[in-house]
């Protein structure tokens, strides 16, 4: 049967269509059923919704995704016919029942995910099944391979190729923006793909975007690597491990991050980057994604086991994730601190940032060249101090289309600001990563690149009543008010008070 298209300019996140209720009943389609559509030589499957009044019989409403796939506009004819339920749904049910999936069954789930044959609810069921029942070693390896096969694989223009990845959760965690230029200055190809912020205040791609474009396709990335030896780009713009981004969109609203999916997600992207050597950073401690040392060690061992199956040489570093890595947090402020740290050879800027970056480089150099980690650390520190890492970073910025001569003074935070002060005497006991992210999102970060927070005290410091603790920045007065409200409702700086009250 042919129906006339009525395009609905709304993104649903998957292929979805709307039928007139009377028409749907006549065609024996219920809400949630699947149908096959053909138009302009394209074929796609979609899930059915119904409307009693929006559409007339003979029309079909196409949401943005399915209209784009079929390349149709209003009034175009679309051929509609029933289609079978995907077999992968049986495999999802099998996992929900505690069964073990074969490689074929996992591939079928990922293939149907990529073809948008599964609804968000069905994908959420798969993620929930992994959260509840876990995945075996073979299942995790099969899932990783299926995610890799769902997109492109970058081919670095020269060897050795290496990369770095942090599981995140630490405000100001921009060590990779030092690691990439340090290693590239030593002749190592560094094809670093990074994420944008989802629930945090800013991610590496958001910060790098202050300095240079990050939405590069694979052809452009190859050219940047040839020219500069390294890149820092947004992974979502290049079609590598494409299935993982779709899974992340389902995982995040549920706040479900089961370890097998975390491992598959990260390893698939590292393998698809074309890296052979990888250092993983697992920030651990109060407020971090991993709070206990025992769980961090378990995750580190898992990375090493599964990496070996993929032919990667890796080391996992367990680092202190209990407080921010920088005192200036937010896309523009973090970019400024990175520039300041590199331009000064590590003498200014964030000492914690440069220490962490040089340590990670030492681990990578141990994997690649066989030097001790201590010697590798010294080599990395020398590249930072002699300015070669900064020159390489400028080269990477230029190759990606940014201004290599950007200065600290060019990177100013929002002009609307508000300071917060200590109400009592005490010692800084904790600076909370989650509270910082919450406040920064209220300020508009990462959409507002100039939203930020400057921490004016450090852990263990004694403060007096009226002493400034932190300052907020935003590009608009409205966002600043939201940030102030969020800051008053949470405890960014936790003080261990000397006196609780006088009775």
C-alpha positions in Angstrom: 0.0 0.0 0.0 1.2 3.5 -0.8 0.7 6.4 1.6 1.5 10.1 1.2 4.3 11.4 3.5 3.7 14.1 6.0 7.2 15.0 7.5 7.3 15.8 11.2 10.4 17.9 12.0 11.0 16.3 15.3 14.0 14.0 16.1 12.9 10.8 18.0 16.3 9.2 18.2 15.1 6.2 16.1 12.9 5.4 13.1 9.3 6.1 14.0 6.1 6.8 11.9 2.5 7.8 12.7 -0.6 6.3 11.1 -4.1 7.5 11.2 -5.9 5.3 13.8 -8.6 4.2 11.4 -6.0 3.5 8.7 -3.9 1.5 11.2 -6.8 -0.6 12.3 -7.7 -1.4 8.6 -4.1 -2.4 8.0 -4.0 -4.4 11.3 -1.1 -2.3 12.7 -1.0 -1.7 16.5 1.1 0.9 18.4 4.6 -0.6 18.6 4.3 -2.8 15.6 6.9 -2.6 12.9 6.5 -1.9 9.2 8.8 -1.7 6.2 8.9 1.5 4.1 10.2 2.0 0.6 10.8 5.3 -1.2 13.3 6.7 -3.8 15.1 3.3 -3.9 15.7 3.3 -0.1 14.3 0.7 2.4 13.9 1.1 6.1 12.0 -0.3 9.0 10.1 1.8 11.6 7.9 1.5 14.7 4.3 2.5 14.5 2.5 5.3 16.5 -1.1 6.3 15.9 -3.1 9.6 15.8 -6.9 10.0 15.6 -6.8 13.6 14.2 -3.3 14.7 13.1 -3.4 12.5 9.9 -6.0 11.6 7.4 -6.4 8.1 6.0 -3.9 7.7 3.2 -1.2 9.8 5.0 1.8 8.6 7.0 3.7 10.9 9.4 7.4 10.5 9.2 9.7 11.7 12.0 13.0 13.4 11.1 15.2 10.2 11.2 13.0 8.1 8.9 12.3 10.9 6.5 16.0 11.5 6.2 16.7 7.8 5.5 14.1 7.6 2.8 14.9 11.1 1.4 11.2 12.1 1.2 9.4 15.3 1.6 5.7 16.2 2.2 3.5 14.6 -0.4 5.9 12.0 -1.6 4.6 8.5 -2.0 5.8 5.9 0.5 5.2 2.1 0.0 4.2 0.5 3.3 4.1 -3.2 4.2 4.3 -5.3 7.3 7.6 -6.8 8.4 8.7 -9.4 10.9 9.8 -8.8 14.4 13.6 -8.7 14.7 15.1 -12.0 16.0 17.4 -9.9 18.2 14.5 -9.3 20.5 14.6 -13.0 21.4 18.3 -12.5 22.3 17.5 -9.6 24.5 14.9 -11.7 26.3 17.5 -14.5 26.6 19.9 -12.1 28.3 17.1 -10.8 30.6 16.5 -14.4 31.6 20.2 -14.8 32.6 21.3 -16.6 29.5 24.7 -16.4 27.8 24.7 -14.8 24.3 26.8 -16.1 21.4 28.8 -13.8 19.2 26.2 -14.1 16.5 23.4 -13.1 18.8 25.3 -10.0 20.1 26.2 -9.0 16.5 22.5 -9.3 15.6 21.5 -6.9 18.5 24.1 -4.4 17.4 23.2 -4.7 13.7 19.5 -4.1 14.5 20.6 -1.2 16.7 22.4 0.4 13.8 19.5 -0.2 11.4 17.2 1.4 14.0 15.0 -1.7 14.2 14.9 -1.6 18.0 13.0 0.9 20.1 14.5 2.9 22.9 12.6 0.7 25.4 14.0 -2.5 23.8 17.5 -1.2 23.9 17.0 -0.1 27.5 16.0 -3.7 28.2 19.2 -4.9 26.8 21.3 -2.5 28.8 19.3 -3.4 31.9 19.9 -7.1 31.3 23.6 -6.5 31.2 23.4 -4.3 34.3 21.5 -7.1 36.2 23.2 -10.3 34.8 26.6 -9.0 33.5 28.5 -10.3 30.5 31.0 -13.2 30.4 34.5 -12.6 29.0 33.5 -14.0 25.6 30.3 -11.9 25.6 32.2 -8.7 26.4 34.8 -9.4 23.7 32.1 -10.1 21.2 30.3 -6.9 22.1 33.5 -4.9 21.7 34.1 -6.5 18.3 30.6 -5.8 17.1 30.8 -2.2 18.2 34.1 -1.8 16.3 32.5 -3.3 13.2 29.6 -0.8 13.4 31.8 2.1 12.1 35.0 3.1 10.5 38.5 2.2 11.7 41.1 5.0 11.5 44.4 4.2 9.9 47.2 6.3 11.4 49.6 7.5 8.8 52.7 6.3 10.7 53.7 4.1 13.6 53.8 3.8 16.5 50.3 4.9 17.2 49.1 5.4 20.8 46.2 6.9 22.8 45.0 7.7 26.3 41.6 7.5 27.9 40.2 8.5 31.2 36.9 7.2 32.5 36.3 10.7 33.7 34.4 12.2 36.6 37.1 14.7 37.6 36.5 18.4 37.1 39.2 19.9 35.0 40.6 16.5 33.9 42.3 17.7 30.8 45.5 15.7 31.0 45.0 14.3 27.5 45.5 17.9 26.1 49.1 17.7 27.4 49.7 14.0 26.8 48.9 14.3 23.1 51.4 17.1 22.3 54.1 15.6 24.5 53.9 12.2 22.9 53.5 13.7 19.4 56.6 15.8 20.0 58.5 12.5 20.6 57.4 11.0 17.2 54.5 9.0 18.4 51.2 9.2 16.4 48.4 10.3 18.7 44.9 9.9 17.2 42.9 11.0 20.2 39.1 11.1 19.9 37.4 12.7 22.8 33.8 13.0 24.0 31.6 16.0 24.6 30.0 16.5 28.0 26.9 14.6 28.7 26.3 15.0 32.4 29.5 16.8 33.4 30.3 20.5 33.1 32.8 20.0 30.2 34.6 17.3 28.4 37.9 17.3 26.4 36.1 17.9 23.1 34.3 21.0 24.6 37.5 22.4 25.9 39.5 21.8 22.7 36.7 23.4 20.7 37.6 26.7 22.3 41.0 26.5 20.5 40.2 24.7 17.3 37.4 22.9 15.4 36.9 19.3 16.7 34.1 18.0 14.4 36.4 16.5 11.8 35.7 13.5 9.5 38.1 10.6 9.1 39.7 12.0 6.0 40.5 15.3 7.7 41.7 13.5 10.8 44.2 11.6 8.7 45.5 14.8 7.2 45.9 16.4 10.6 47.8 13.4 11.8 50.1 13.5 8.8 50.8 17.2 9.4 51.0 17.4 13.2 51.4 13.9 14.4 48.5 14.2 16.8 44.9 15.4 17.1 42.2 16.0 19.7 38.8 15.6 18.0 35.2 14.9 18.9 34.5 11.2 18.5 30.9 11.8 17.6 31.8 13.6 14.4 33.7 10.6 13.0 32.0 7.3 12.3 34.0 5.1 14.6 32.4 2.6 17.0 29.1 4.2 15.9 27.0 1.8 17.9 28.5 2.9 21.1 27.2 6.5 20.8 23.7 5.0 20.3 24.0 2.9 23.4 25.3 5.9 25.4 22.2 7.8 24.6 20.1 5.1 26.1 22.4 4.5 29.1 22.7 8.0 30.3 19.1 8.9 31.2 19.0 5.6 33.1 22.3 6.4 34.8 23.3 2.8 34.1 27.0 2.2 33.4 27.6 -1.5 33.8 31.2 -2.5 33.7 31.0 -4.7 30.6 29.5 -1.9 28.6 32.0 0.6 30.0 34.9 -1.7 28.9 33.4 -2.4 25.5 32.7 1.3 24.9 36.2 2.5 25.7 38.1 -0.4 24.1 36.1 -0.3 20.9 36.9 3.4 20.4 40.6 2.9 21.2 40.8 0.0 18.7 38.9 2.0 16.1 41.3 4.9 16.5 44.0 2.6 15.2 46.1 2.9 18.4 48.3 0.0 19.4 49.4 1.3 22.8 47.0 2.8 25.3 47.1 4.1 28.8 43.9 4.1 30.8 43.3 6.5 33.6 40.9 5.4 36.4 40.3 8.3 38.8 39.4 6.9 42.2 38.2 8.4 45.5 35.4 10.3 47.1 33.0 11.7 44.5 34.7 9.9 41.5 33.0 7.4 39.3 35.0 4.7 41.1 35.2 5.4 44.8 37.1 2.3 46.1 40.6 1.2 45.4 39.4 -2.4 45.2 36.9 -1.6 42.4 39.5 0.5 40.6 41.9 -2.5 40.6 39.2 -4.8 39.3 38.4 -2.4 36.4 42.1 -2.0 35.6 42.6 -5.8 35.4 39.5 -6.1 33.2 40.9 -3.4 30.8 44.2 -5.4 30.5 42.5 -8.8 29.9 40.2 -7.5 27.2 42.8 -5.3 25.6 45.0 -8.4 25.1 42.2 -10.1 23.2 42.0 -7.1 20.8 45.8 -7.0 20.3 46.3 -3.8 22.3 49.2 -3.2 24.7 47.8 -1.3 27.6 48.5 -0.1 31.1 45.9 1.2 33.6 46.8 4.0 36.0 44.7 4.4 39.2 44.8 8.1 40.0 43.4 10.4 42.7 40.0 11.5 41.5 38.7 13.0 44.8 39.2 16.6 43.8 39.5 18.8 40.7 42.7 18.6 38.6 42.6 22.4 38.0 41.4 25.4 40.0 39.8 27.0 37.0 37.0 24.9 35.5 34.8 25.4 32.5 35.6 25.2 28.7 37.4 28.5 28.3 39.1 28.6 31.7 40.4 25.0 31.2 41.7 25.9 27.7 43.4 28.9 29.3 45.0 26.7 31.9 46.2 24.2 29.3 47.8 27.0 27.3 49.3 28.5 30.4 50.8 25.1 31.6 52.2 24.3 28.2 53.5 27.8 27.4 55.3 28.0 30.7 56.9 24.5 30.4 54.9 23.4 33.5 56.2 26.2 35.7 52.8 27.9 35.8 49.3 26.7 35.4 48.2 23.4 37.0 51.0 21.4 38.6 48.6 18.5 39.2 47.7 18.5 35.5 51.3 18.5 34.3 52.4 15.9 36.9 49.5 13.6 35.8 50.2 14.0 32.1 54.0 13.4 32.4 53.3 10.3 34.5 50.9 8.9 31.8 53.4 9.7 29.1 56.0 7.7 31.1 53.7 4.7 31.1 53.2 5.0 27.4 56.9 5.3 26.7 57.5 2.2 28.8 55.0 0.3 26.6 56.4 1.6 23.3 60.1 1.9 23.9 60.7 -0.3 26.9 62.3 2.4 29.0 61.4 2.5 32.7 58.3 4.5 33.7 60.6 6.8 35.7 62.8 7.4 32.7 59.7 7.9 30.5 58.4 10.5 33.0 61.7 12.4 32.8 61.6 12.4 29.0 58.1 13.7 29.0 58.9 16.4 31.6 61.9 17.5 29.4 59.6 17.9 26.4 57.3 20.0 28.5 60.0 22.1 30.0 61.9 22.7 26.7 58.8 24.0 24.9 58.6 21.3 22.3 55.3 20.1 23.7 53.9 23.6 23.4 55.1 24.0 19.8 53.6 20.7 18.9 50.2 21.7 20.5 50.3 24.9 18.5 50.9 22.8 15.4 47.9 20.6 16.2 45.7 23.6 16.8 46.7 25.0 13.4 46.2 21.7 11.6 42.7 21.4 13.0 41.9 24.9 11.8 42.4 27.0 14.9 44.6 29.9 15.8 48.0 28.6 17.0 48.9 32.0 18.4 46.1 32.2 20.9 47.2 33.7 24.2 45.9 33.4 27.7 44.6 36.9 27.5 42.3 35.9 24.6 40.6 33.3 26.8 38.4 35.3 29.2 35.5 33.9 31.1 32.0 35.3 31.1 31.7 39.0 32.2 28.9 38.2 34.7 30.4 37.0 37.9 29.6 36.3 41.6 31.9 35.4 44.5 31.1 33.1 47.4 32.7 33.5 50.8 33.3 31.4 53.9 30.7 31.9 56.6 32.8 30.4 59.4 36.4 29.5 60.2 37.5 26.0 59.2 39.8 23.9 57.1 39.0 22.9 53.5 38.1 19.2 53.9 36.8 18.4 50.4 36.3 20.1 47.0 33.4 18.3 45.4 33.6 17.3 41.7 29.9 16.5 41.4 28.9 19.8 43.0 31.1 21.7 40.6 29.6 20.0 37.6 26.1 20.7 38.9 26.8 24.4 39.4 28.6 24.8 36.0 25.7 23.2 34.1 23.4 25.7 35.8 25.7 28.4 34.6 25.3 27.2 31.0 28.4 25.0 30.5 29.3 23.5 28.1 26.9 25.3 25.7 28.3 28.6 27.1 32.0 28.1 26.6 32.7 31.1 28.9 30.8 29.7 31.9 33.2 28.8 34.6 34.2 28.5 38.2 37.5 29.6 39.8 38.3 27.7 43.0 40.2 30.1 45.3 41.2 27.7 48.1 42.9 24.3 48.2 42.3 21.1 50.2 43.8 21.3 53.7 43.9 25.2 53.7 42.7 27.0 56.8 40.1 29.7 55.9 38.6 32.5 58.0 35.1 34.0 57.9 34.6 36.2 54.9 37.5 34.6 52.9 36.6 34.0 49.2 36.1 30.3 48.4 35.2 30.4 44.7 33.9 32.7 41.9 31.3 31.9 39.2 31.3 33.2 35.6 28.7 33.3 32.9 27.9 35.1 29.7 24.4 36.1 30.8 23.0 37.5 34.0 20.1 35.0 33.8 22.5 32.0 33.8 24.6 33.5 36.5 21.5 33.7 38.8 20.8 30.0 38.1 24.4 29.2 38.9 24.2 31.1 42.1 21.1 29.3 43.1 22.7 25.9 42.4 25.8 26.9 44.4 23.7 27.9 47.4 21.9 24.5 47.4 25.1 22.4 47.2 28.4 22.3 49.0 31.2 23.0 46.5 33.7 23.6 49.2 33.3 21.4 52.3 34.8 23.0 55.5 35.8 21.1 58.6 34.7 23.7 61.1 36.6 24.6 64.2 33.5 25.7 66.1 30.0 24.4 65.3 27.9 26.8 67.4 27.8 28.8 70.7 25.0 27.8 73.1 
